[in-house]
Amino acid sequence: MSVTIKPCDTVADLKKFVQFPYNLYSSNKYWVPPMKKDELNSLQPSTNPAYKHCDAQFWIALKDGKVVGRIGAIINKAYNEQVGTKLGRISRLEFIDDKEVSKALLNTAESWIKERGMEGVHGPLGFTNLDHQAVMIEGHDHLPSIASEYHLPYYKEHLEAAGYEKEMDWVEFRLKLADAIPEKALKLNEMIKKRYKLKVVHFTTQQQLKEQASRAFDLLNNAFGELFSFVKMDKELSDFYINKYFSILNPKFVKMIEDENGELIGFIISLPSLSEAMQKAKGKLFPLGWWHIMQALKKPKVVDLLLTGIHPDWQAKGVSAILITELQKVMFEHGVTHVETTGIIETNEKAISHWKNYDHIQHKRKRCFKKMF
């Protein structure tokens, strides 16, 4: 039977769109499900402020009356204006191993994007850099962090068969912590703090963290402005992500640094790994999803590095080393043995060389593809 592509024009359709990966990966021990409510909210203009700068449409693919794939198309007008391009984005692409299905989905999204005056398409990318982005092409036998992606190995082949080529890769590392922080590193960090009169900001409550969150997003806009696919976020969008993510952070695993004038110049946001907890929660906080998450936050063995931002004027002065050292102190207190980085753009040689100083493996790679019309 042929493939039917149905636009998601109702909440019922969007729920089917959100549900499909849960069916596709039901027997996969590595896929980490997101929260269904969060996913549904991100697809609707009434609950996602990114729609102020974006146009979007989502579809599901049906075969024999069964959902067998999904795709979204996004035109991020702010991004196109920022970099001077005319590109649409494919987003949230998932499908069974059937090229008829993937071709129908991609053709539909491409047509929608082309009809709106775009000259090409890239992705998978989301509404922002804090949304879903890229396709996993290496590391299918590793558990991803909640801030990364997991896809089946055949996705790459399907995209290439449809005429897509590599645009950019992200790489991820798994680090094994040493038994202690070297005394030399501790002394160097103290010297740097003293030389530049820097202050490390520590947190013990989520309220303290939320009070400082907007400063972190202001710095993020400054530090990430030139990075691939990044779009600066206004206050409404920043608040959206603060409310979405900061409520689950363990404040002790977040560190900030101020200069002598009290200006924020760097931060690192990490989180005890919630991957196994999210698998147990199965996309819902209730009845027991919240309990699994709280247990994971209390007794971590693995910590995910979610986000690091350093002011451009301070990126070569040892600020990142101070942040990592301060974070390691907390990790040792909690018995953490391993750290998972999230995606690092492959051209970010400084960050990649830094992680290679640790006992590490580079175990995952994800890719953004591109196709011009």
C-alpha positions in Angstrom: 0.0 0.0 0.0 1.3 3.5 -0.8 2.4 6.0 1.8 0.0 8.8 2.8 1.4 12.0 4.3 -1.0 13.7 6.7 -0.4 17.3 8.0 -0.7 17.6 11.8 -3.5 20.2 11.9 -5.1 19.2 15.2 -3.8 18.4 18.7 -4.8 14.8 18.1 -2.5 14.6 15.1 0.3 16.2 17.1 -0.1 13.6 19.8 0.4 10.9 17.2 3.4 12.8 16.0 4.9 12.8 19.5 3.9 9.2 20.2 5.6 7.7 17.1 9.2 7.5 18.4 7.9 5.7 21.5 6.6 3.0 19.2 9.6 3.0 16.9 12.1 2.6 19.7 10.0 0.5 22.0 12.5 -2.4 22.0 15.6 -0.3 21.8 17.6 -0.3 25.0 19.6 2.9 24.1 16.9 5.4 23.1 16.1 8.0 25.9 12.4 9.2 25.6 11.7 12.9 26.2 8.7 14.1 28.2 5.6 13.9 26.0 4.1 17.1 27.5 7.3 19.0 26.7 7.4 17.7 23.2 3.8 18.6 22.5 4.3 22.1 23.9 7.2 22.7 21.7 5.1 22.0 18.6 2.4 24.6 19.3 2.5 28.4 18.9 0.5 28.9 22.0 3.2 27.3 24.2 6.5 27.9 22.2 7.6 31.5 21.9 10.0 30.5 19.1 7.1 30.7 16.7 7.5 34.5 16.9 10.5 34.1 14.6 9.6 30.8 12.9 7.1 29.3 10.6 6.6 25.5 11.0 4.5 22.6 9.8 4.5 18.9 10.9 3.4 15.7 9.2 3.0 12.1 9.9 3.3 9.2 7.4 0.7 6.5 7.3 0.9 3.1 5.7 -1.8 0.5 6.0 -3.5 2.8 8.4 -0.4 2.8 10.8 1.9 5.7 11.6 5.3 4.8 10.1 7.2 8.1 10.1 7.1 11.8 10.9 8.8 15.1 9.9 8.7 18.8 10.6 9.7 21.8 8.5 10.8 25.0 10.1 11.7 28.3 8.6 13.7 30.3 11.2 13.4 33.8 9.9 15.6 35.2 12.6 18.4 32.8 11.7 18.1 33.5 7.9 18.3 37.3 8.6 21.2 36.8 11.0 23.4 34.9 8.6 22.0 36.2 5.3 20.7 32.9 3.8 17.4 31.4 2.6 17.3 27.9 4.2 14.5 25.9 5.7 15.0 23.2 8.3 13.8 19.7 8.5 13.1 18.7 12.1 12.2 15.7 14.3 12.6 13.3 11.4 11.8 9.7 12.4 10.8 6.7 10.1 10.8 3.0 9.7 13.5 1.4 7.4 11.5 2.0 4.2 12.8 4.4 1.6 9.3 5.0 0.2 8.4 6.4 3.6 11.5 8.6 4.1 11.3 9.9 0.5 7.7 10.8 0.9 8.4 12.6 4.2 11.4 14.5 2.8 9.7 15.5 -0.4 6.7 16.9 1.5 8.9 19.0 3.8 11.1 20.2 1.0 8.1 21.2 -1.1 6.6 23.2 1.8 10.0 24.9 2.3 10.5 25.6 -1.4 7.0 27.1 -1.7 8.0 29.7 0.8 10.9 31.0 -1.2 13.8 29.1 0.3 16.7 28.0 -1.7 17.7 24.9 0.2 17.1 22.9 3.3 19.3 21.6 6.2 18.9 19.6 9.3 17.6 18.0 11.2 17.6 21.2 13.3 15.0 22.5 15.7 13.6 25.9 16.5 16.8 26.9 18.5 20.1 25.3 19.5 18.4 24.1 22.7 15.9 22.1 20.6 16.4 18.7 18.8 19.3 18.9 16.3 21.2 16.5 14.0 21.1 12.8 13.3 23.2 10.3 15.2 25.5 8.6 12.7 28.0 7.0 15.2 27.6 5.6 18.7 24.4 3.6 18.4 25.5 1.2 21.2 25.9 4.0 23.7 23.2 5.6 25.9 22.8 9.3 24.9 22.4 12.1 27.4 19.0 13.8 27.6 20.5 16.8 25.7 21.6 14.7 22.8 20.0 12.6 20.1 19.6 8.9 19.3 18.6 7.5 15.9 18.8 4.2 14.1 21.8 3.4 11.9 19.8 3.5 8.6 18.9 7.2 8.9 22.2 8.3 7.3 21.8 6.1 4.3 18.2 7.3 3.7 19.2 10.9 3.8 22.1 10.4 1.5 19.9 8.5 -0.9 17.6 11.5 -1.0 20.4 13.8 -2.0 21.5 15.2 1.3 25.2 15.9 2.0 27.1 16.6 5.2 27.0 20.2 6.4 28.4 19.9 10.0 29.2 17.3 12.6 29.1 17.3 16.4 31.2 14.9 18.4 30.7 13.7 21.9 33.1 12.3 24.5 32.9 10.1 27.6 35.4 11.0 30.2 36.7 9.0 33.1 37.6 11.1 36.2 40.9 10.6 37.9 40.9 9.7 41.6 41.7 13.3 42.5 42.3 16.8 41.0 46.0 17.3 40.5 47.6 19.7 43.0 49.2 21.6 40.1 45.7 22.3 38.6 44.4 23.5 41.9 47.3 25.9 42.4 47.0 27.2 38.8 43.3 27.9 39.2 43.9 29.8 42.4 46.6 31.8 40.7 44.3 32.7 37.8 41.4 33.7 40.2 43.8 35.9 42.1 45.4 37.5 39.1 42.1 38.6 37.5 40.2 39.0 40.8 37.6 36.4 39.8 34.8 35.1 41.9 33.3 31.7 41.6 29.5 31.6 42.2 28.1 28.5 43.9 24.5 27.5 44.3 22.6 25.5 46.9 19.0 26.0 45.9 17.1 26.1 42.6 15.7 29.6 43.6 19.3 30.9 43.7 19.9 29.4 40.3 16.8 30.8 38.7 17.7 34.2 39.9 20.9 34.1 37.9 19.5 32.2 34.9 18.8 35.2 32.7 22.4 36.4 33.1 23.6 33.0 31.8 21.3 33.3 28.7 22.6 36.9 28.0 26.2 35.5 28.1 25.1 32.6 25.9 23.9 35.0 23.2 27.2 36.8 23.4 29.5 33.7 23.5 27.6 31.6 20.9 26.7 34.3 18.4 29.1 33.1 15.7 28.6 29.3 16.1 26.9 27.2 13.5 23.1 27.3 13.5 22.9 29.5 16.6 20.1 32.0 16.9 20.2 34.6 19.6 17.3 34.3 22.1 15.1 37.1 23.4 13.9 37.3 27.0 10.6 35.4 26.3 12.4 32.5 24.6 15.1 32.5 27.3 12.4 32.3 30.0 10.8 29.4 28.1 13.9 27.4 28.4 14.6 28.5 32.0 11.2 27.2 33.0 11.7 24.0 31.0 15.1 23.0 32.2 16.3 24.9 35.3 13.7 23.2 37.5 15.3 19.8 37.1 18.9 21.0 37.6 20.8 20.1 40.8 22.1 23.6 41.7 25.4 22.2 43.1 26.3 21.0 39.6 26.1 24.6 38.1 29.0 27.0 38.5 29.4 30.6 37.4 32.3 33.1 37.4 32.2 36.9 37.8 34.9 39.4 37.1 36.0 42.0 39.7 33.0 44.2 38.7 30.5 41.5 39.3 29.9 40.9 35.6 29.2 37.3 34.6 32.1 36.0 32.3 31.5 32.3 32.4 29.3 29.4 33.4 29.0 25.7 33.2 25.7 23.8 33.5 25.9 20.1 34.2 23.4 17.5 35.5 23.5 14.1 37.0 22.6 11.8 34.1 18.9 11.3 33.8 19.1 9.0 30.8 18.2 5.8 32.7 15.6 7.6 34.8 13.9 9.0 31.7 13.7 5.5 30.2 12.0 4.3 33.4 9.6 7.3 33.3 8.6 6.5 29.7 7.8 10.1 28.8 5.6 10.9 31.8 6.2 12.4 35.3 3.3 10.5 36.8 2.7 8.2 38.5 6.4 7.3 39.1 8.4 9.3 36.6 9.2 12.1 39.0 10.5 9.6 41.6 13.0 8.0 39.1 14.2 11.4 38.2 14.7 12.5 41.8 16.6 9.4 42.6 19.0 10.0 39.7 19.6 13.5 40.8 20.6 12.4 44.3 22.9 9.5 43.5 24.8 10.1 40.3 27.6 8.1 38.9 27.6 9.8 35.6 27.2 13.6 35.0 26.2 15.2 31.7 27.9 18.5 30.7 25.0 20.3 29.2 26.2 23.8 28.4 29.3 26.0 28.8 29.6 29.6 28.0 32.6 31.9 28.2 32.6 35.6 27.3 34.7 36.1 24.2 37.1 38.4 26.0 37.9 35.7 28.5 38.1 32.6 26.4 41.9 32.2 26.5 42.5 33.2 30.1 41.8 29.9 32.0 38.2 30.6 32.9 37.0 27.2 31.5 39.7 25.4 33.5 38.4 27.1 36.7 34.8 26.1 36.0 35.8 22.4 35.3 37.9 22.2 38.4 35.1 23.7 40.6 32.7 21.3 39.1 35.0 18.3 39.6 35.1 19.1 43.4 31.4 18.6 43.5 31.6 15.4 41.4 34.1 13.8 43.8 31.9 14.7 46.8 29.0 12.8 45.1 31.0 9.8 43.9 30.8 10.6 40.2 33.1 8.4 38.1 32.3 9.5 34.5 31.3 12.5 32.5 29.4 12.7 29.2 29.8 15.8 27.0 27.0 16.9 24.8 27.7 17.7 21.1 30.8 19.8 20.3 31.0 21.2 16.8 33.8 19.4 15.1 35.5 22.7 14.1 35.8 23.7 17.8 39.3 22.5 18.1 40.0 24.2 21.5 37.2 22.4 23.2 38.0 19.1 21.6 41.7 19.3 22.5 40.7 20.1 26.1 38.7 17.0 26.6 41.4 14.9 25.0 43.5 15.7 28.1 41.3 13.4 30.1 41.0 9.6 30.0 38.4 9.5 27.3 36.7 7.9 24.3 35.1 9.9 21.4 32.1 7.6 21.1 29.3 9.5 19.4 28.9 11.6 16.3 25.8 13.4 15.0 25.4 15.2 11.7 23.5 18.1 10.1 22.8 17.5 6.4 22.1 20.0 3.7 20.5 20.0 0.3 20.1 22.9 -2.2 17.1 23.1 -4.5 
